[in-house]
Amino acid sequence: MKYEAILVVSFGGPESREDVIPFLETVLRGKNIPRERLLTVAEHYYHFGGKSPINQQTRDLIAALKTELEESGPNLPVYLGNRNWHPLLPDTLRKMKQDGIGRAIGFVTSAYSSYSGCRQYREDIARAQGEVGPGVPEVDKLRAFFNHPGFIEAMVDRVEDALREIPPDAQQNVQIIYTAHSIPLSMANTSDYVRQLQEVQRLVAEAIGHTNHVLVYQSRSGAPGQPWLEPDILDYLLRVKAKNLASAVVLAPIGFLSDHMEVLYDLDVEAHQLCESLGLPMTRAKTVGVHPKFIAMIRELIVERMNPESERRALGVLGPRPDICAVDCCPAPQRPGRPQTS
């Protein structure tokens, strides 16, 4: 199939203190989230000067992808459109329309299948297309890639690097704690999110040859009575210390692609402070970011979409996800939840 551009679709984030509240109000629009919760999350951004790291990290990813495409093809222009902050999707699609782009491949910065990680991005693209109107480019989203060899191999490298940072006197019983964003059970129960995370946990652990590992969740922020995926990372760290489950821990955020706000605050600040208070040595694996194997994977996904007969590579038992999602896949949860902050 003929494509004329790549559209990278990301979450977006504030660039300054003045942006923080308007950004969070955009993220939470239409959701029944208490104002106090918005102000609490705002403090996470203020802790880092009000600027989210996700914007530069996405620009770095695009720069690396452009280089990869220039060197290996297809040499297509790459555009950025965000869900929640500038450059917003409608503005980017207008620019693409002005540039004469008729059809583009969409790469969403989310590896897994769930409402917030896949379907909501597709809905955002469709909403933006409707806002732009006639002549807006068609956008075909790439498949979920959680079990693609490029993603797994990049994550393996990151975890192995973190394991080497554990002090020698604490290496006798290191536990790898894989983390992902918690979501409401009403969302998890209508998708393969947990199953996919468990598969990545298994694939990475087997590649490393490390048997002491667990999957936990972070960044839970729903209404108190609403069930979300557990255990929470902080609760689990307390359990590790109380039950002497490990001599040290490596936190491996397999649910995220870049070291954005939730990784930095929830793991590098809150989890790190808790581990220090517990006397529990801790290192944190980097996310895949612009790892060369991950960037090469994005190019491979682009090439496979342009050539329907090409091999769809995937590790493990779940196989490659389809190019086109089913109409009824990953429906929105019945009760309001809190979207990710980045």
Phi, psi and omega per residue, in radians:
M1 nan 2.532 -3.087
K2 -1.555 2.213 3.053
Y3 -2.178 2.629 -3.052
E4 -2.016 -0.096 -3.104
A5 -2.910 2.901 3.012
I6 -1.997 2.311 3.055
L7 -1.966 1.966 3.044
V8 -1.537 2.156 -3.097
V9 -1.965 2.078 -3.092
S10 -2.193 3.120 -3.062
F11 -1.371 -0.687 -3.085
G12 1.478 2.824 -3.136
G13 -2.900 2.847 -3.100
P14 -1.187 2.648 3.115
E15 -1.820 -0.174 -3.112
S16 -2.731 2.960 3.115
R17 -1.010 -0.659 -3.113
E18 -1.163 -0.411 -3.130
D19 -1.423 -0.334 -2.897
V20 -1.061 -0.946 -3.090
I21 -1.133 -0.835 3.079
P22 -1.015 -0.666 3.111
F23 -1.091 -0.856 -3.112
L24 -1.148 -0.592 3.066
E25 -1.139 -0.587 3.057
T26 -1.181 -0.783 -3.141
V27 -1.043 -0.705 -2.999
L28 -1.680 0.130 -3.100
R29 -1.024 2.349 3.106
G30 1.365 0.084 -3.099
K31 -2.021 2.489 -3.072
N32 -1.487 1.234 -3.126
I33 -1.925 2.245 -3.120
P34 -1.029 2.544 3.109
R35 -1.034 -0.574 -3.137
E36 -1.071 -0.629 3.139
R37 -1.176 -0.716 3.098
L38 -1.023 -0.763 -3.114
L39 -1.200 -0.569 3.088
T40 -1.143 -0.796 3.129
V41 -1.144 -0.618 3.108
A42 -0.999 -0.635 3.128
E43 -1.104 -0.529 3.078
H44 -1.066 -0.743 3.126
Y45 -1.205 -0.720 -3.140
Y46 -1.089 -0.524 3.099
H47 -1.031 -0.485 3.139
F48 -1.934 0.470 3.079
G49 1.393 0.163 3.107
G50 1.506 0.003 -3.092
K51 -1.905 2.159 3.091
S52 -1.349 2.398 3.104
P53 -1.295 -0.214 -3.011
I54 -1.144 -0.530 -3.087
N55 -1.131 -0.876 3.126
Q56 -1.164 -0.637 3.129
Q57 -1.122 -0.653 3.088
T58 -1.211 -0.678 3.070
R59 -1.106 -0.673 3.096
D60 -1.116 -0.718 3.108
L61 -1.075 -0.768 -3.126
I62 -1.120 -0.716 3.117
A63 -1.084 -0.748 3.125
A64 -1.160 -0.676 3.131
L65 -1.170 -0.715 3.102
K66 -1.033 -0.767 3.111
T67 -1.076 -0.747 3.132
E68 -1.077 -0.756 -3.123
L69 -1.241 -0.629 3.106
E70 -1.148 -0.639 -3.091
E71 -1.416 -0.625 -3.007
S72 -2.094 -0.180 -3.136
G73 1.341 2.811 -0.056
P74 -1.331 2.387 -3.062
N75 -1.455 1.376 -3.112
L76 -1.856 2.613 3.059
P77 -1.155 2.598 -3.119
V78 -2.083 2.204 3.129
Y79 -1.968 2.730 3.080
L80 -2.099 2.250 3.022
G81 -2.341 2.240 -3.096
N82 -1.763 2.704 3.082
R83 -1.291 -0.681 -2.910
N84 -2.194 -0.131 3.141
W85 -2.694 2.917 -3.017
H86 -1.142 2.431 -0.008
P87 -1.353 2.150 -3.107
L88 -1.333 2.676 -3.075
L89 -0.923 -0.815 -3.128
P90 -1.047 -0.695 3.136
D91 -1.133 -0.715 3.136
T92 -1.167 -0.729 3.128
L93 -1.143 -0.597 3.058
R94 -1.104 -0.752 3.125
K95 -1.107 -0.717 3.114
M96 -1.108 -0.707 3.097
K97 -1.077 -0.773 3.115
Q98 -1.083 -0.581 -3.136
D99 -1.411 0.005 3.094
G100 1.442 0.322 3.119
I101 -1.370 2.175 3.129
G102 -1.763 -0.534 -3.097
R103 -2.584 2.339 -3.094
A104 -2.340 2.713 2.979
I105 -1.610 2.315 3.140
G106 -1.793 2.156 3.013
F107 -1.890 2.006 -3.136
V108 -1.699 2.355 -3.078
T109 -1.384 1.032 3.096
S110 -2.645 2.251 -3.023
A111 -1.572 -0.294 -2.903
Y112 -2.008 2.903 3.130
S113 -1.709 2.091 2.993
S114 -2.923 3.034 3.123
Y115 -1.074 -0.910 -3.062
S116 -1.272 -0.428 -3.081
G117 -1.630 -0.199 -3.117
C118 -2.475 -1.167 -3.016
R119 -1.044 -0.715 -3.115
Q120 -1.104 -0.621 3.063
Y121 -1.122 -0.719 3.112
R122 -1.132 -0.660 3.085
E123 -1.147 -0.682 3.117
D124 -1.102 -0.728 3.108
I125 -1.092 -0.798 -3.131
A126 -1.107 -0.689 3.120
R127 -1.126 -0.740 3.124
A128 -1.150 -0.681 3.094
Q129 -1.076 -0.705 3.111
G130 -1.136 -0.607 3.128
E131 -1.201 -0.671 -3.137
V132 -1.278 -0.682 3.051
G133 1.574 -2.794 -3.047
P134 -0.942 2.441 3.133
G135 1.516 -0.036 3.117
V136 -1.149 2.499 -3.139
P137 -1.105 2.529 2.920
E138 -1.309 2.542 -3.133
V139 -2.297 2.121 3.095
D140 -1.861 1.958 -3.110
K141 -1.244 2.409 3.045
L142 -1.210 2.757 -3.097
R143 -1.215 2.803 3.014
A144 -1.079 2.442 -2.946
F145 -2.217 0.387 -3.074
F146 -0.942 -0.588 -3.086
N147 -1.894 0.311 3.068
H148 -1.236 2.437 -3.135
P149 -0.938 -0.627 -3.131
G150 -1.120 -0.661 3.106
F151 -1.252 -0.794 -3.115
I152 -1.123 -0.802 -3.109
E153 -1.130 -0.656 3.088
A154 -1.148 -0.718 3.131
M155 -1.179 -0.647 3.076
V156 -1.027 -0.810 3.119
D157 -1.038 -0.741 -3.127
R158 -1.124 -0.745 -3.117
V159 -1.210 -0.708 3.114
E160 -1.085 -0.672 3.077
D161 -1.059 -0.739 -3.127
A162 -1.198 -0.648 3.094
L163 -1.056 -0.647 -3.131
R164 -1.220 -0.299 -3.135
E165 -1.495 -0.167 3.100
I166 -1.152 2.312 3.126
P167 -0.986 2.488 -3.099
P168 -0.947 -0.628 -3.086
D169 -1.355 -0.010 -3.138
A170 -2.085 0.247 -3.010
Q171 -1.595 0.034 -3.036
Q172 -1.206 -0.483 -3.101
N173 -2.628 1.175 -3.108
V174 -1.410 2.337 3.052
Q175 -1.891 2.299 3.034
I176 -1.580 2.115 3.132
I177 -1.855 1.807 3.108
Y178 -1.385 2.324 -3.107
T179 -2.132 2.639 3.057
A180 -2.587 2.843 -3.141
H181 -1.185 2.221 3.027
S182 -1.200 2.556 3.057
I183 -2.360 2.792 3.109
P184 -1.026 2.522 3.095
L185 -1.027 -0.538 3.122
S186 -1.127 -0.430 3.057
M187 -1.532 -0.735 -3.123
A188 -1.099 -0.628 -3.064
N189 -1.273 -0.190 -3.140
T190 -1.972 0.373 3.124
S191 -2.617 3.044 3.095
D192 -1.667 0.353 -3.031
Y193 -0.939 -0.938 -3.091
V194 -1.158 -0.757 3.137
R195 -1.046 -0.705 3.129
Q196 -1.190 -0.732 3.091
L197 -1.079 -0.735 3.124
Q198 -1.112 -0.593 3.101
E199 -1.200 -0.728 3.092
V200 -1.135 -0.749 3.058
Q201 -0.933 -0.829 -3.120
R202 -1.151 -0.784 -3.091
L203 -1.123 -0.755 3.135
V204 -1.178 -0.787 -3.122
A205 -1.080 -0.735 3.139
E206 -1.164 -0.669 3.132
A207 -1.138 -0.617 3.131
I208 -1.399 -0.510 -3.071
G209 1.404 0.557 -3.096
H210 -1.994 2.157 -3.000
T211 -1.704 -0.293 -3.117
N212 -1.624 1.661 -3.095
H213 -2.680 2.820 -3.078
V214 -2.695 2.724 3.062
L215 -1.910 2.211 3.086
V216 -2.308 3.134 -3.051
Y217 -2.231 2.774 -3.119
Q218 -2.435 2.956 2.975
S219 1.180 0.393 3.101
R220 -1.191 2.333 -3.103
S221 -2.696 0.632 3.116
G222 -1.508 -3.121 3.079
A223 -1.031 2.534 -3.055
P224 -0.934 -0.614 -3.099
G225 -1.515 -0.025 -3.085
Q226 -1.645 2.159 -3.127
P227 -1.276 2.300 3.073
W228 -2.130 2.911 3.116
L229 -1.076 2.379 3.132
E230 -2.347 2.924 0.119
P231 -1.430 2.695 3.055
D232 -1.319 2.562 -3.077
I233 -0.991 -0.746 -3.103
L234 -1.207 -0.733 3.074
D235 -1.069 -0.698 -3.104
Y236 -1.205 -0.661 3.115
L237 -1.078 -0.665 3.068
L238 -1.071 -0.673 3.123
R239 -1.175 -0.698 3.115
V240 -0.993 -0.818 -3.120
K241 -1.214 -0.765 -3.084
A242 -1.121 -0.612 -3.084
K243 -1.823 0.116 3.106
N244 0.920 0.892 -3.074
L245 -1.435 -0.256 -3.082
A246 -2.777 2.659 3.046
S247 -1.471 -0.359 3.119
A248 -2.888 2.851 -3.136
V249 -2.287 2.573 2.958
V250 -1.991 2.116 3.079
L251 -1.583 2.123 -3.057
A252 -2.109 1.728 -3.078
P253 -1.363 1.324 -3.096
I254 -1.238 -0.280 -3.113
G255 -1.446 -0.007 -3.043
F256 -2.233 2.662 -3.139
L257 -1.742 -0.385 -3.111
S258 -2.437 2.824 -3.124
D259 -1.435 1.168 -3.089
H260 -1.547 -2.898 -2.942
M261 -1.011 -0.744 -3.102
E262 -1.173 -0.618 3.071
V263 -1.192 -0.829 -3.087
L264 -1.153 -0.787 -3.072
Y265 -1.401 -0.888 -3.029
D266 -1.203 -0.588 -3.109
L267 -1.766 -0.913 -3.048
D268 -1.314 -0.384 3.100
V269 -1.809 -1.190 -3.018
E270 -1.151 -0.905 -3.110
A271 -1.147 -0.688 3.131
H272 -1.105 -0.765 3.123
Q273 -1.105 -0.694 3.123
L274 -1.139 -0.773 3.126
C275 -1.076 -0.678 3.099
E276 -1.102 -0.741 -3.132
S277 -1.176 -0.482 -3.141
L278 -1.530 -0.174 -3.044
G279 1.205 0.590 -3.098
L280 -1.903 1.904 3.129
P281 -1.007 2.390 -3.066
M282 -2.482 2.429 2.882
T283 -2.235 2.810 -3.139
R284 -2.173 2.184 3.094
A285 -1.230 2.487 3.030
K286 -1.195 2.718 2.960
T287 -1.330 3.027 -3.059
V288 -1.139 -0.586 3.042
G289 0.912 -2.081 3.132
V290 -1.935 0.541 3.056
H291 -0.926 2.318 -3.094
P292 -0.947 -0.637 3.140
K293 -1.185 -0.585 3.117
F294 -1.257 -0.744 3.108
I295 -1.109 -0.725 3.090
A296 -1.097 -0.580 3.095
M297 -1.108 -0.724 3.138
I298 -1.061 -0.780 3.097
R299 -1.047 -0.741 -3.136
E300 -1.074 -0.703 3.107
L301 -1.121 -0.650 3.098
I302 -1.126 -0.810 -3.117
V303 -1.106 -0.722 -3.120
E304 -1.162 -0.605 3.118
R305 -1.214 -0.566 3.134
M306 -1.358 -0.321 -3.124
N307 -2.231 1.575 -3.024
P308 -0.976 -0.419 -3.113
E309 -1.495 -0.084 -3.076
S310 -1.281 2.788 -3.123
E311 -1.184 2.392 3.022
R312 -1.765 1.760 -3.058
R313 -1.408 2.452 3.087
A314 -2.809 2.505 3.102
L315 -1.719 2.798 3.022
G316 1.418 -2.886 -2.966
V317 -1.645 -0.214 -3.046
L318 -1.485 -0.316 3.084
G319 1.255 3.058 3.132
P320 -1.256 2.481 3.070
R321 -1.280 2.677 3.137
P322 -1.180 2.688 3.089
D323 -1.117 -0.644 -3.091
I324 -2.027 2.141 -3.124
C325 -1.203 2.609 3.059
A326 -1.118 2.649 -3.088
V327 -1.010 -0.650 -3.046
D328 -1.777 0.274 -3.082
C329 -1.336 2.609 3.007
C330 0.815 0.982 -3.130
P331 -1.140 2.799 3.112
A332 -1.119 2.535 3.109
P333 -1.135 2.694 -3.102
Q334 -1.307 -0.474 -3.136
R335 -1.961 2.594 -3.102
P336 -1.147 2.399 3.083
G337 -2.187 3.126 -3.117
R338 -1.787 2.162 3.125
P339 -1.279 2.984 -3.135
Q340 -1.230 2.665 2.955
T341 -1.990 2.513 -3.055
S342 -2.476 nan nan
